[in-house]
């Protein structure tokens, strides 16, 4: 039995929910043109330099990025300059798997000092007395995966 891939809007909605649950403020369809790589990123937090690209045949996204360009982005991720989850719709069977995959990616991003620090500074909360509560930060233990509707 062959599963039908998630649509572009559905995949992007799920990914946006997962990223938002981790404290990222994403903009949709952001033009990206850096280091010889140019395309529209499906979800991008410019301040944290974290985002996602959900590649679907439906939207023609497979033509947007070559293997060489993906390699360039990978090198930049290794250097900590940005973090971009690139997901191919044909490799993800359902909404729950997509949410899990995104969560694991963001777990790894959280271990990278630059991205974790930026997200914590943006979304860390304070109590009524003004004291910072580390457990309330975007990367703290209370961060939860979003509920995913399939």
MARMIKE-185308 format. One record per residue (C-alpha): residue number from 1; residue in three letters; x, y, z. Coordinates in Angstrom, 2 decimals. Layout:
atom num NUM residu ALA px X py Y pz Z $
...
% end
This chain:
atom num 1 residu UNK px 0.00 py 0.00 pz 0.00 $
atom num 2 residu UNK px 1.41 py 3.37 pz -1.04 $
atom num 3 residu UNK px 0.66 py 6.33 pz 1.17 $
atom num 4 residu UNK px -0.15 py 9.68 pz -0.37 $
atom num 5 residu UNK px 2.37 py 12.30 pz 0.80 $
atom num 6 residu UNK px 1.14 py 15.19 pz 2.91 $
atom num 7 residu UNK px 0.23 py 18.24 pz 0.86 $
atom num 8 residu UNK px 2.47 py 21.31 pz 0.89 $
atom num 9 residu UNK px 0.04 py 23.33 pz 3.08 $
atom num 10 residu UNK px -0.50 py 20.44 pz 5.52 $
atom num 11 residu UNK px 3.21 py 19.65 pz 5.85 $
atom num 12 residu UNK px 4.07 py 23.31 pz 6.36 $
atom num 13 residu UNK px 1.30 py 23.71 pz 8.96 $
atom num 14 residu UNK px 2.64 py 20.77 pz 10.98 $
atom num 15 residu UNK px 6.23 py 21.99 pz 10.77 $
atom num 16 residu UNK px 5.21 py 25.53 pz 11.71 $
atom num 17 residu UNK px 3.40 py 24.20 pz 14.80 $
atom num 18 residu UNK px 6.43 py 22.15 pz 15.89 $
atom num 19 residu UNK px 8.85 py 25.07 pz 15.42 $
atom num 20 residu UNK px 6.48 py 27.48 pz 17.20 $
atom num 21 residu UNK px 6.18 py 25.07 pz 20.13 $
atom num 22 residu UNK px 9.94 py 25.36 pz 20.51 $
atom num 23 residu UNK px 9.91 py 29.16 pz 20.57 $
atom num 24 residu UNK px 10.61 py 30.06 pz 16.96 $
atom num 25 residu UNK px 8.76 py 32.86 pz 15.18 $
atom num 26 residu UNK px 8.56 py 31.74 pz 11.58 $
atom num 27 residu UNK px 7.64 py 33.73 pz 8.53 $
atom num 28 residu UNK px 6.25 py 31.80 pz 5.55 $
atom num 29 residu UNK px 7.77 py 31.74 pz 2.06 $
atom num 30 residu UNK px 10.79 py 33.88 pz 2.84 $
atom num 31 residu UNK px 13.19 py 34.66 pz -0.03 $
atom num 32 residu UNK px 16.62 py 33.25 pz 0.83 $
atom num 33 residu UNK px 19.69 py 34.24 pz -1.20 $
atom num 34 residu UNK px 22.99 py 33.56 pz 0.52 $
atom num 35 residu UNK px 26.24 py 31.86 pz -0.43 $
atom num 36 residu UNK px 25.12 py 30.92 pz -3.93 $
atom num 37 residu UNK px 21.84 py 29.36 pz -2.74 $
atom num 38 residu UNK px 18.61 py 31.12 pz -3.69 $
atom num 39 residu UNK px 15.05 py 29.87 pz -3.07 $
atom num 40 residu UNK px 11.96 py 30.62 pz -0.98 $
atom num 41 residu UNK px 12.15 py 28.99 pz 2.46 $
atom num 42 residu UNK px 8.77 py 27.59 pz 3.57 $
atom num 43 residu UNK px 9.35 py 28.65 pz 7.19 $
atom num 44 residu UNK px 12.16 py 30.88 pz 8.47 $
atom num 45 residu UNK px 13.00 py 32.62 pz 11.74 $
atom num 46 residu UNK px 15.49 py 35.24 pz 10.56 $
atom num 47 residu UNK px 16.58 py 36.24 pz 14.07 $
atom num 48 residu UNK px 17.41 py 32.66 pz 15.10 $
atom num 49 residu UNK px 18.44 py 31.64 pz 11.54 $
atom num 50 residu UNK px 16.40 py 28.46 pz 11.87 $
atom num 51 residu UNK px 13.74 py 27.17 pz 9.53 $
atom num 52 residu UNK px 12.42 py 24.46 pz 7.26 $
atom num 53 residu UNK px 11.82 py 23.61 pz 3.63 $
atom num 54 residu UNK px 9.10 py 21.03 pz 2.96 $
atom num 55 residu UNK px 9.89 py 19.79 pz -0.54 $
atom num 56 residu UNK px 6.92 py 18.50 pz -2.50 $
atom num 57 residu UNK px 6.35 py 17.58 pz -6.11 $
atom num 58 residu UNK px 3.00 py 19.34 pz -5.74 $
atom num 59 residu UNK px 4.77 py 22.71 pz -5.28 $
atom num 60 residu UNK px 7.71 py 21.91 pz -7.57 $
atom num 61 residu UNK px 10.14 py 22.33 pz -4.66 $
atom num 62 residu UNK px 12.40 py 19.52 pz -5.84 $
atom num 63 residu UNK px 13.55 py 21.82 pz -8.62 $
atom num 64 residu UNK px 14.36 py 24.70 pz -6.23 $
atom num 65 residu UNK px 17.43 py 23.17 pz -4.60 $
atom num 66 residu UNK px 20.12 py 21.08 pz -6.28 $
atom num 67 residu UNK px 22.16 py 18.49 pz -4.39 $
atom num 68 residu UNK px 25.09 py 20.92 pz -4.56 $
atom num 69 residu UNK px 23.03 py 23.70 pz -2.97 $
atom num 70 residu UNK px 21.81 py 21.35 pz -0.25 $
atom num 71 residu UNK px 25.45 py 20.46 pz 0.36 $
atom num 72 residu UNK px 26.34 py 24.15 pz 0.72 $
atom num 73 residu UNK px 23.55 py 24.60 pz 3.25 $
atom num 74 residu UNK px 24.79 py 21.52 pz 5.10 $
atom num 75 residu UNK px 28.28 py 23.00 pz 5.42 $
atom num 76 residu UNK px 26.80 py 26.20 pz 6.79 $
atom num 77 residu UNK px 24.80 py 24.19 pz 9.32 $
atom num 78 residu UNK px 27.96 py 22.39 pz 10.41 $
atom num 79 residu UNK px 29.56 py 25.81 pz 11.02 $
atom num 80 residu UNK px 26.51 py 26.94 pz 13.02 $
atom num 81 residu UNK px 25.60 py 29.75 pz 10.63 $
atom num 82 residu UNK px 22.03 py 28.54 pz 10.14 $
atom num 83 residu UNK px 19.85 py 25.49 pz 10.69 $
atom num 84 residu UNK px 17.45 py 24.41 pz 7.97 $
atom num 85 residu UNK px 15.36 py 21.25 pz 8.11 $
atom num 86 residu UNK px 14.89 py 20.01 pz 4.55 $
atom num 87 residu UNK px 12.15 py 17.40 pz 4.29 $
atom num 88 residu UNK px 11.18 py 15.43 pz 1.19 $
atom num 89 residu UNK px 7.45 py 14.67 pz 1.15 $
atom num 90 residu UNK px 8.03 py 11.18 pz -0.28 $
atom num 91 residu UNK px 10.15 py 10.13 pz 2.72 $
atom num 92 residu UNK px 7.59 py 11.05 pz 5.39 $
atom num 93 residu UNK px 4.59 py 8.72 pz 5.58 $
atom num 94 residu UNK px 2.29 py 10.75 pz 7.84 $
atom num 95 residu UNK px 1.78 py 13.80 pz 10.06 $
atom num 96 residu UNK px 3.01 py 12.13 pz 13.25 $
atom num 97 residu UNK px 6.27 py 11.07 pz 11.61 $
atom num 98 residu UNK px 6.80 py 14.57 pz 10.24 $
atom num 99 residu UNK px 6.25 py 16.11 pz 13.68 $
atom num 100 residu UNK px 8.61 py 13.57 pz 15.26 $
atom num 101 residu UNK px 11.28 py 14.23 pz 12.60 $
atom num 102 residu UNK px 11.02 py 18.00 pz 13.13 $
atom num 103 residu UNK px 11.19 py 17.57 pz 16.90 $
atom num 104 residu UNK px 14.37 py 15.52 pz 16.63 $
atom num 105 residu UNK px 15.91 py 18.12 pz 14.34 $
atom num 106 residu UNK px 15.10 py 20.87 pz 16.82 $
atom num 107 residu UNK px 16.44 py 18.75 pz 19.69 $
atom num 108 residu UNK px 19.76 py 18.72 pz 17.84 $
atom num 109 residu UNK px 19.55 py 22.44 pz 17.07 $
atom num 110 residu UNK px 19.01 py 23.04 pz 20.79 $
atom num 111 residu UNK px 22.44 py 21.55 pz 21.49 $
atom num 112 residu UNK px 24.06 py 24.12 pz 19.20 $
atom num 113 residu UNK px 24.99 py 27.17 pz 21.28 $
atom num 114 residu UNK px 24.19 py 29.92 pz 18.77 $
atom num 115 residu UNK px 20.66 py 28.75 pz 17.92 $
atom num 116 residu UNK px 19.74 py 27.73 pz 21.48 $
atom num 117 residu UNK px 20.90 py 31.06 pz 22.89 $
atom num 118 residu UNK px 18.96 py 33.08 pz 20.31 $
atom num 119 residu UNK px 15.75 py 31.13 pz 20.89 $
atom num 120 residu UNK px 16.06 py 31.34 pz 24.67 $
atom num 121 residu UNK px 16.65 py 35.09 pz 24.59 $
atom num 122 residu UNK px 13.60 py 35.58 pz 22.37 $
atom num 123 residu UNK px 11.17 py 33.39 pz 24.27 $
atom num 124 residu UNK px 12.39 py 33.08 pz 27.84 $
atom num 125 residu UNK px 9.67 py 34.09 pz 30.25 $
atom num 126 residu UNK px 9.74 py 35.83 pz 33.57 $
atom num 127 residu UNK px 7.60 py 35.41 pz 36.66 $
atom num 128 residu UNK px 5.47 py 38.10 pz 38.30 $
atom num 129 residu UNK px 8.47 py 39.08 pz 40.40 $
atom num 130 residu UNK px 10.54 py 39.53 pz 37.22 $
atom num 131 residu UNK px 12.81 py 36.58 pz 37.89 $
atom num 132 residu UNK px 13.90 py 34.51 pz 34.90 $
atom num 133 residu UNK px 12.81 py 30.89 pz 35.17 $
atom num 134 residu UNK px 15.12 py 28.67 pz 33.07 $
atom num 135 residu UNK px 12.54 py 25.89 pz 33.00 $
atom num 136 residu UNK px 10.15 py 28.25 pz 31.20 $
atom num 137 residu UNK px 12.57 py 28.95 pz 28.36 $
atom num 138 residu UNK px 11.81 py 27.67 pz 24.88 $
atom num 139 residu UNK px 14.34 py 24.86 pz 25.29 $
atom num 140 residu UNK px 13.38 py 24.03 pz 28.87 $
atom num 141 residu UNK px 11.85 py 20.81 pz 30.10 $
atom num 142 residu UNK px 8.31 py 22.14 pz 29.72 $
atom num 143 residu UNK px 8.64 py 22.47 pz 25.93 $
atom num 144 residu UNK px 6.15 py 20.06 pz 24.39 $
atom num 145 residu UNK px 5.53 py 18.71 pz 20.94 $
atom num 146 residu UNK px 2.33 py 20.10 pz 19.44 $
atom num 147 residu UNK px -0.79 py 18.09 pz 19.01 $
atom num 148 residu UNK px -0.84 py 16.85 pz 15.44 $
atom num 149 residu UNK px -4.06 py 16.26 pz 13.61 $
atom num 150 residu UNK px -3.84 py 13.65 pz 10.90 $
% end
